[in-house]
Amino acid sequence: MRMIVPPVAHRREIDRNLAEFFRGHRAAYFNRAISSMCRYFSVRRPRIQWFEYIDWGKTAGRTYEDGRIHLVHPENWKRGRIYFSERKWIQMIYHEMGHFILWSDAERKAEMFSRRMITGLRVPSRRGAARSRTRTGISSTRRAANRLRKRRPRISIARKSRRANRVASRRITARKSRRVA
C-alpha cells in the first residue's frame, strides 16, 4: 500500500518542533508542528485536549471520530511509564495524527504512518558513511569466502539425528535377523 507522507525536509521541521515542545513546553512549537502536518494533508486542525493521564495511565493518546484528540502532556509523560523518552512521545503524536488523517483501517494505517514519518529523519553519521565506503572495497574472493563458511550444526540437532540413526539401524538389523531365521 502506498502512503503519502511529507518530504523529509518538512518531516524534520515537524519533528524538531515536537522535540522543542517536549523539552520547553511552549505551545507555539506544538501548534507549528500540527499546523504544518495538517496543511500538508489539507485537513482541518484537530481539537487537542491535554490530560495528565488517560485510561488510568494505560493510554498515551486517543483519537475520536469527531476529530478530537486527547493527549498526555509531556510534563506528565514521564510519570508512571516504563518507556517515557522524548522519542516515544513524538511517535505517539504521529500515531494519533495517523488516526486523525487516515480514518479507515485506523490502527494498521496509524502504525504505518508513524513509522514512515520517522524514516529518513536521522542524518547518517560520518562513521556509518565511512563504514559503507570500506565495505565497497572488499574483494570478491573475501566475500566468496564469507559466503562459503559452513555453519556448525547445533548440538541438540546432532544428538537427535544420532538417536534417529540408532533407532533406524536397530530396525534394519531386526529385519535382517528375521529374514535369516
N, C-alpha and C positions, 0 to 999 in steps of 0.2 A: 504494500500500500504506500503510495506517495503521500508525503505530508509536507506542507509548506511551512517553513519557519523563516524568521527574518535572517538577512545576511549576517555573517559573522561580526561585522563592524557594529551593527545595531545590537546584536545579542551581547557583545562585550560591554556596550554602553549600558544596556539594561542590567546586566549582571553587576557592573560597577556601582550603579545607583542603588541596587538592592543591598550590596555589601556595605555601602556607606550608611544606608538606613539602619542596617543591623548594628553597626558599630556606634553611630551617633544618635539614633532615634529621631532624626529630623524628617518630618513628614514630606518635605519638598522632594527629597530623593526618592521616596517610595512613589509619590504621585507622578514624578517624571518617568519612572520605570514602567508603571502600569499604563500611563497615558501613551507612552511610546509603543508599547505592545498592542494596545487597543487601536491606535492609529494605523499601525501596520496591517492589522487584520480587518480594519474597517468595521469595528463593533463598538457599541457604546461602552462607556466605562462602567464596571460593576460597582454596586454599592458594597463597600467593605466595612465590616464592623470588627473591632478588636476585642479580644477576650483574654482573660488570664489563663483560662483553660477551657477546653471543650470536651464534653463527654467524659467528665471526671479525669481529665488528663490523658485519655487514650487517643484522642484525635487531635491533629495539629491544625486542620482546616476542613471546612465543609462548604460545598457549593450547592445552592438551591436552584430549583427550576425557574424561579422568578428573577434570577440574576444576582441574588445576594451572595456574598462570600463572607463567612465567619473565619477569622484567622486568629491564631495565638500570637500576641505581640512579642517581639524579640526580647523585651525585658523579662517576660515570663517564660520564654522558650527554654531557658537554662534550668528551670526548676523541675525536679521530678522526672527527668528524662535520662535515658541511657545515652542516646545519641543527641547531643544538644549543640552541635557545631553550627557555625555560620552557614557552611555549605549545605547542610541538611535543611536548614530553614529556607534557604533560597530554592532548593529543589522542591520543597513543599509549596512554595509560592508558584513555581512553574507548573506543578501538578494541578493545583486548584485553578490556575488560569487555563490549563488544558481542558479541565472540566467545563469552564465557562465558555471557551471558544468552540469546543467540539462536543456537542450535546449527545449525539447518538453513539452507542457503544462506548460509553463515557470512560469507564475505568481503564480499559486497554489503551484507548487513544490518549488519555491523560498521561499515562505512564510513558508512552512512546514520545509524546510531545515534550515531556520533562527531560527525557534522555537526549532528544535531538537539540533541545535548547542548550544543553551543556556541551555537546560535542564540538570541538574546534575552538573552544574559548581559551584554553590554556595554550600559550605560545610554547612550542617545543624548546627546551633548554639547549644551550650550546653543547652540553655534554651528550645529549641524545643525538644531536646532529653529527657530532664528531664520531660517535659510535657507529652511526649508519654509514658514514664515509669509509671507515675502516672495514666495515663488513663487505663493502663492494670490492675491496682489494683482495679478498680471499681467493686463492687459486682454485680452479675447478677440481684438481686432484684432491685437495684437502676436503672440499665439500663431498666428493665421492667417498672418501674415507669415512667421513662422519655418517654418511648415509648407510654404508655397508656394515657399520659396527653392529654386532649382533647382541640382542638383549638376552640376558641370562634368565632362564625360567624361574619362577617363584618356587620356593622350597615346597610349599604346600601342594602346588600343582604337580611337581615332580613326585612327591610321595603318593599322591592319588594315582598317577599313571603307573608307578611301580606296583601299587596294590592291585590295580586293574590287570596288569600283566601277570602277576602271580595267580590271580583267580582264573584268568584265561588259560594259563599253562596247566593248571590243575585239571581244568575241564578237558583239555586236549589229551593229557596223559590218561585220564579216566576213560576216555573214548577208546584210546589205543588198547588199554588193558582189557576192555570188554570185547574188542574185536579178536584179540589173541585167544581168549578163552573160548 
